[in-house]
Amino acid sequence: MLRRTAALVFAAALLAPAARADSWWRANFHAHTADSTVGDDGSELPAALHAALRARGFAFSVHTPHSTLATGPGASGAWSRERATEGRLSDRTLTVSVGQELTVAPGPAFRARTEVLGHEAPGNLDHLSLVGTTRFVPSGTPVAEACRAAHEGGGVCIVNHPGPGPMMWEEGLWEAPANRGLIDGLEVYNGQALTAVGIDFEARYREATAYRGLGLKIAAVTGADTHGPSSVKRARSRLHAFGKAAEMLERLIPPGGGERPELDAATLVLAPSPSEAAIVAAVRSRRTVAVFRLDGLTLDAPGLGQVRATGDVKLHVGFSRPVGEVTLYREGEPVRSWHNAREVDFAETITRPAAYVFSVRDGYGRMLTSATWFEPPESSRTP
């Protein structure tokens, strides 16, 4: 009997499917469409949005309708129906999901209108992308409550266009101590903001993840924030109202980018599959890299997103081809740069906790990895 049981176990082991190796999947967590079952402010229907992302090589696509356009007693049911309807657009090349771009309850520093270079402009946009959750969260929910609801529904919450500045978060709200342990990711590249006015949020991510900053253990992600095929063109045309100041802003905009430059912003996610559950789990574990205009580039980054209980720092990153410049940041400050590099290694010993982030520049392309955190044992730390 014992031999037979052992034989059956051995046979089962041989026949069981092998665990699937992790791969890099291209994901977008922030996009808008025209009105469907739910209200939104984009110009294309959901099927067109997802088709555009599929054509650009994305494996995971989330429609995040504005919560402010999905209110009233029927909002939750409409959102659930939209999630089911768009989910049926998934196929073997693209996983389709519906989340929310939630406008949270304003904080004490909220400004509805502001001034930019002497011109009146919209004020703060306190927006979270809720991704992978099965729970509808009403517009105006406070940050901490919204993130808890997203987590209870199996999803994650991401701070979009973190600011500070006009049309971004009010200063100090998402960063508040009560919210810090609940946020899962920060939008490093917002495709619309980067390609329309040249703004990125790399420095905000480095500051947020540094122990001497906010000390957050969060993922670096991106969002196209697309509102349709002409959304960047419309945004750039509005710059003309700022006169000579517009010329200065336009110098910051990466040139080129084709018809839909906002789709050059993507998150590389290291996961066993592009299923919603696998992508969400990878974001929670910070196995993500924010990229802009680096199509086809993959990397090897052992320990990405980990918290390591040691003061012996050992870091490696390798790329599928040489890149123009790689810079390593420790606690938000540059430590070392490598040029025309295909792989880099770095080692040191530290006596205080430190967060490390790799940044890449290659032509107009850029990349920022999620951090890796090192925490020396208490006995070896300096005061």
CORLIN-V631555 format. One line per field, one symbol per residue. ss: DSSP state (H for helix, E for strand, L for the rest). phi: phi as a letter, one per 20 degrees, with the letter a starting at -180 (. if undefined). A space follows every 50 residues. Layout:
ss->???
phi->???
//
This chain:
ss->LHHHHHHHHHHHHHHLLLLLLLEEEEEELLELLLLLLLLLLLLLLHHHHH HHHHHLLLLEEEELLEHHHLLLLLHHHHHHHHHHHHHLLLELLEEEEELE EEELLLLLLLLLEEEELLEEEELLLLEEEEELLLLLLLLLLLHHHHHHHH HHLLLEEEELLLLLLLLLLLLLLLLLHHHHLLLLEEEEEEHHHHHHHLLL LHHHHHHHHLLLLLLLLLEEEEELLELLLLHHHHHHHHHHHHLHHHHHHH LLLLLLLLLLHHHHEEEEEEELLLLHHHHHHHHHLLLEEEEELLLLLLEE LLLLLLEELLLEEEEEEEEEEEEEEEEEEELLEEEEEEEEEEEEEEEEEL LLLEEEEEEEEELLEEEEELLEEELLLHHHLLL
phi->.fffffffffffffefffffffcedeccdbaccfgcfdfbcedcfgffgf fffffenfdbcdedffffdccnfeffffffffffffgfefbfdbedccdb deeeffdfdfcfcbcclndfbgefceddedcneedfdfgnffgfffffff ffendccceekfmfqfmcfffnefeggfdffdedbcffdegfffeecmdc cgffffffeffedemedceeccbflfcpgdfffffffffffemfffffff fefffmomfcffffebdedebfbefgfffffffgemeccecblcgnecbd cgngmeddebeeeccbbccfbfcfbdceddlndfdbccdlddbccbbadc dcgbdccecccbmeebbceffcddcfggfdeef
//
